[in-house]
């Protein structure tokens, strides 16, 4: 009985540490789209100093072509704000499966 309690608490600690580490690592990635918007705005401001209208149009077109998306997960999906909660759910579900099978 004591061994089961120790093993269960160690699984719980590993799960909580993994979830906290995951959130701390990936949380700053959600600031990327807003920083990209600010960077694009500054680039457009600097492009206004161009002497030639053709250069201005070309620079504006290039800046507008950059997409302001977050971190891609795979080829199709973009990491959402709920991703840490999904990860926590995954960790808890697997830890419970380990405890039940043990």
Secondary structure as GFF3:
##gff-version 3
##sequence-region A 1 102
A	DSSP	alpha_helix	2	26	.	.	.	ID=ss1
A	DSSP	three_ten_helix	27	31	.	.	.	ID=ss2
A	DSSP	alpha_helix	32	47	.	.	.	ID=ss3
A	DSSP	alpha_helix	53	64	.	.	.	ID=ss4
A	DSSP	beta_strand	72	73	.	.	.	ID=ss5
A	DSSP	beta_strand	77	78	.	.	.	ID=ss6
A	DSSP	alpha_helix	83	101	.	.	.	ID=ss7
###
